[in-house]
């Protein structure tokens, strides 16, 4: 029964994807150019926003794990710490500040990276 359901869902998804791609091909060249420009502007904004938050130091103290984070932008930024085998904790970094954040107890894995999320 599961195999039948998964096969039918995969077929529906494939047909839907093909239907959407044929509609996208029918776009005029000016619409395609406008979409390319919009995606390039979004990519530039995302790239500049990712440079706001930087992990300066990963360390352990008092049976806890900490990360020292620096926000170099002029606005508040929210970010998460990527911790394996755990839900990623969310933090806020104030504008142009450096602060230590406790992200997990000392018996867990060390964080791998930080990534920016919406506030």
C-alpha angles and dihedrals in degrees: 000000000000091000091053092049094047092047093050092047091049090050093050091048092049093049090048092050092050090049092052093047092053089052090050091052090055091063117115119248091251091054090048091049091050091050091050092051092048093050091048091052091049090050091052092050091048092048093051092045092053090058091062098079122050131176107229101178139006114203147149125233133163093000092305135103119235138185124201109219130191123201110201096179128093094240138060115274130197120211142168131222113231106228119176116236093011143080109269112249117228124225140176125227117202120227115286094352136128116213141165116237125197105218106170145352120279097253093064131081122283116257117262103205145332125245132189122247134177118277 
